[in-house]
Amino acid sequence: MGLFDDVLSTVSKVAKSDVGKELINSIGNGKAKDLINAISGAQGGQPLDIAAGLKAALKVGIETAAANLGKKDGFLADAAVRIGIPEEALTAFNAVQSLSQNPTFNSLLNTAGVSIPTSDTVVTLLNRAAEDAAPKSVNIFANAITSMGIADAKNILFGADNAATTYLKDNTFTQLQGAFMPSINNSLSSVKVANTTPLAAWSTFATYNNKLVEMMDNRAVKMGIELARKTGALKDEYFERLSAIKIVNTDLSDYITGKALTGLFQKVSEKEYDIRHNASARVNDVLKSVFGQLDRR
């Protein structure tokens, strides 16, 4: 053992003794106290478990996120996480919504009496499903956080304001998606707005949409529509809308699960930022000890 190690060992022993503890307490909260405690930990005391602190922050984050997003309008009223109609289906949805109001197309598709939901209704339903499922995410996230190994925890602690959340997302997103999907599926088939579920509303739209696509693939129908357009019986706007319609996926599970998880991670990230920058957000001793190191930088 060299001279430096001898000095560290001696300081460590003194720091752990009753006299040493009294001395440390008398010093107060200055840098000298931090230094002595750091040396004591380095010599076999109880060093801060940074990984445990990061996990604790993530658990607080998901509990807060799930509670807030699980309220009515938690997703719907928050522009940062609000779930819209799938981008690839948006043009088709707008076209179908317009065409469904035209008696000619309704009779061609033999869908008289079927009401295509408005975009506002569909968006509300999608977000209600995510809000209903959000509280069920807590245990799923907690299991992933507990079992996750954290490499290079110190660099994560002293990294970006969302470093822990990013690490969690990069290492568990696929796992979480598989675990969360049953909850989403249950919500899609049970939540109701205007007496319809998200699954039923989307199925109505997708069925109508896909029938239109099939109709447009029929040679005789194409010729009839083209003739109607040339004679002025079919307005150009309706022809253009028909041309914009493509087959859409009737299964929303992957889309809503992915969007709901992305929203939850967004809110976990915001809570991580709060814990890093606001001492009052550190609600337990582990968070205070680990994230308190950021205050001394």
RAGI-V961237 format. One record per residue. N is the residue number from 1. RES is the residue in one small letter. PHI is phi in radians with two decimals (999 if undefined). NEAR is the number of other C-alpha atoms within 8 Angstrom. D_LAST is the distance of its C-alpha to the last C-alpha in whole Angstrom. Layout:
<<N RES PHI NEAR D_LAST> <N RES PHI NEAR D_LAST>>
This chain:
<<1 m 999 4 32> <2 g -1.43 5 30> <3 l -1.06 6 29> <4 f -1.10 6 25> <5 d -1.11 8 26> <6 d -1.08 9 28> <7 v -1.10 8 26> <8 l -1.04 10 23> <9 s -1.12 9 26> <10 t -1.13 8 27> <11 v -1.08 11 24> <12 s -1.09 12 23> <13 k -1.11 9 27> <14 v -1.13 9 26> <15 a -1.09 13 23> <16 k -1.52 9 25> <17 s -1.34 8 28> <18 d -1.05 6 29> <19 v -1.11 8 29> <20 g -1.09 10 26> <21 k -1.10 10 24> <22 e -1.11 8 26> <23 l -1.12 8 24> <24 i -1.08 11 21> <25 n -1.11 8 22> <26 s -1.28 6 23> <27 i -1.22 9 20> <28 g 1.69 7 18> <29 n -1.86 6 14> <30 g -1.39 7 13> <31 k -1.16 6 11> <32 a -1.08 7 15> <33 k -1.11 12 15> <34 d -1.03 9 12> <35 l -1.13 8 13> <36 i -1.11 12 17> <37 n -1.13 9 16> <38 a -1.10 9 15> <39 i -1.13 11 18> <40 s -1.04 14 20> <41 g -1.12 11 19> <42 a -1.16 8 19> <43 q -1.78 9 23> <44 g 1.79 7 24> <45 g -1.37 7 23> <46 q -1.97 5 21> <47 p -1.15 8 18> <48 l -1.07 7 16> <49 d -1.60 7 18> <50 i -1.11 10 16> <51 a -1.03 9 19> <52 a -1.11 8 20> <53 g -1.15 13 17> <54 l -1.13 12 18> <55 k -1.14 10 21> <56 a -1.08 10 21> <57 a -1.13 11 19> <58 l -1.15 13 22> <59 k -1.16 11 25> <60 v -1.09 9 24> <61 g -1.07 14 23> <62 i -1.27 14 27> <63 e -1.11 9 28> <64 t -1.19 11 27> <65 a -1.08 11 28> <66 a -1.13 14 32> <67 a -1.15 10 32> <68 n -1.30 8 32> <69 l -1.31 13 34> <70 g -1.39 14 36> <71 k -1.39 8 38> <72 k -1.03 8 40> <73 d 1.28 11 39> <74 g -1.00 11 36> <75 f -1.53 17 36> <76 l -1.05 12 39> <77 a -1.57 7 38> <78 d -1.87 9 34> <79 a -1.03 7 35> <80 a -1.22 5 31> <81 v -2.20 12 33> <82 r -0.97 11 37> <83 i -1.69 12 39> <84 g -1.80 7 42> <85 i -1.09 9 45> <86 p -0.86 7 44> <87 e -0.94 7 44> <88 e -1.22 6 47> <89 a -1.88 9 49> <90 l -1.12 9 49> <91 t -1.08 10 51> <92 a -1.10 12 54> <93 f -1.08 11 53> <94 n -1.09 9 54> <95 a -1.17 12 57> <96 v -1.12 13 58> <97 q -1.04 11 57> <98 s -1.26 8 59> <99 l -1.16 11 62> <100 s -1.15 10 63> <101 q -1.54 7 64> <102 n -1.63 8 67> <103 p -0.97 7 70> <104 t -1.07 6 71> <105 f -1.25 9 68> <106 n -1.09 13 68> <107 s -1.27 9 72> <108 l -1.04 7 71> <109 l -1.57 9 68> <110 n 0.96 6 70> <111 t -2.08 8 67> <112 a -0.99 6 69> <113 g 1.57 4 68> <114 v -1.55 5 64> <115 s -1.75 4 61> <116 i -1.31 9 58> <117 p -1.13 10 55> <118 t -1.27 7 54> <119 s -1.10 9 50> <120 d -1.09 6 49> <121 t -1.13 9 50> <122 v -1.11 13 49> <123 v -1.08 11 45> <124 t -1.05 10 45> <125 l -1.10 13 47> <126 l -1.07 13 44> <127 n -1.28 13 41> <128 r -1.10 13 43> <129 a -1.11 13 43> <130 a -1.15 15 40> <131 e -1.13 15 39> <132 d -1.15 10 41> <133 a -1.47 12 40> <134 a -0.92 14 36> <135 p -1.06 10 36> <136 k -1.32 10 38> <137 s -1.41 10 35> <138 v -1.04 11 33> <139 n -1.16 7 34> <140 i -1.12 11 34> <141 f -1.13 11 31> <142 a -1.05 9 30> <143 n -1.12 8 32> <144 a -1.15 10 31> <145 i -1.15 11 27> <146 t -1.10 7 28> <147 s -1.49 6 30> <148 m -1.36 8 28> <149 g -1.46 4 26> <150 i -2.00 6 22> <151 a -1.48 4 22> <152 d 1.01 6 19> <153 a -1.03 10 17> <154 k -1.08 8 13> <155 n -1.17 7 14> <156 i -1.19 10 15> <157 l -1.02 11 12> <158 f -1.66 7 9> <159 g -1.63 7 12> <160 a -1.15 6 14> <161 d -1.13 8 14> <162 n -2.11 10 18> <163 a -1.07 10 17> <164 a -1.19 11 18> <165 t -1.11 12 21> <166 t -1.07 9 22> <167 y -1.09 8 22> <168 l -1.07 11 25> <169 k -1.11 9 27> <170 d -1.12 7 27> <171 n -1.77 7 28> <172 t -2.34 9 30> <173 f -1.02 9 32> <174 t -1.08 6 35> <175 q -1.07 7 35> <176 l -1.14 11 34> <177 q -1.08 11 37> <178 g -1.15 8 40> <179 a -1.32 8 39> <180 f -1.53 12 39> <181 m -1.02 11 42> <182 p -1.02 8 44> <183 s -1.15 9 43> <184 i -1.10 14 43> <185 n -1.05 9 46> <186 n -1.11 8 47> <187 s -1.19 12 46> <188 l -1.08 12 47> <189 s -1.74 10 51> <190 s -2.13 7 50> <191 v -1.15 13 49> <192 k -2.28 9 51> <193 v -2.33 9 51> <194 a 0.93 4 55> <195 n 1.13 5 56> <196 t -2.36 9 55> <197 t -1.66 13 52> <198 p -0.98 14 50> <199 l -1.10 9 52> <200 a -1.17 9 55> <201 a -1.11 12 54> <202 w -1.20 10 52> <203 s -1.09 9 55> <204 t -1.07 10 58> <205 f -1.09 12 56> <206 a -1.11 12 56> <207 t -1.14 9 59> <208 y -1.07 10 61> <209 n -1.02 15 59> <210 n -1.23 11 60> <211 k -1.17 9 63> <212 l -1.07 11 63> <213 v -1.08 11 62> <214 e -1.07 8 65> <215 m -1.07 8 67> <216 m -1.21 10 66> <217 d -1.45 8 67> <218 n -1.40 8 70> <219 r -1.05 7 73> <220 a -1.13 6 75> <221 v -1.13 10 72> <222 k -1.00 10 71> <223 m -1.11 8 74> <224 g -1.12 8 75> <225 i -1.16 10 71> <226 e -1.12 8 72> <227 l -1.13 8 75> <228 a -1.08 10 74> <229 r -1.18 12 72> <230 k -1.16 8 74> <231 t -1.52 7 77> <232 g 1.56 7 74> <233 a -1.24 7 74> <234 l -2.05 11 70> <235 k -1.13 8 68> <236 d -1.01 7 66> <237 e -1.09 6 63> <238 y -1.25 9 64> <239 f -1.09 11 65> <240 e -1.14 8 61> <241 r -1.17 12 59> <242 l -1.07 10 62> <243 s -1.16 6 61> <244 a -1.45 9 57> <245 i -1.41 13 57> <246 k -2.23 8 56> <247 i -1.03 8 56> <248 v -2.07 9 53> <249 n -1.31 6 51> <250 t -1.42 8 53> <251 d -1.71 5 50> <252 l -1.68 8 47> <253 s -0.96 9 45> <254 d -1.06 8 43> <255 y -1.10 8 42> <256 i -1.20 12 41> <257 t -1.07 13 39> <258 g -1.09 9 37> <259 k -1.18 10 36> <260 a -1.13 12 36> <261 l -1.13 9 33> <262 t -1.06 9 31> <263 g -1.13 12 31> <264 l -1.10 13 30> <265 f -1.10 11 27> <266 q -1.02 9 26> <267 k -1.30 12 26> <268 v -1.11 14 24> <269 s -1.07 13 21> <270 e -1.14 10 21> <271 k -1.23 11 21> <272 e -1.05 15 18> <273 y -1.01 10 16> <274 d -1.07 9 17> <275 i -1.13 14 15> <276 r -1.17 10 12> <277 h -1.87 6 12> <278 n -2.26 8 14> <279 a -1.02 9 14> <280 s -1.23 6 18> <281 a -1.45 7 18> <282 r -1.51 11 17> <283 v -1.54 7 21> <284 n -2.52 6 21> <285 d -1.12 7 19> <286 v -1.09 9 18> <287 l -1.12 15 16> <288 k -1.10 11 15> <289 s -1.22 10 14> <290 v -1.27 11 13> <291 f -1.40 13 11> <292 g -1.10 10 10> <293 q -1.09 8 7> <294 l -1.19 8 6> <295 d -1.24 6 6> <296 r -1.68 5 4> <297 r -1.41 4 0>>
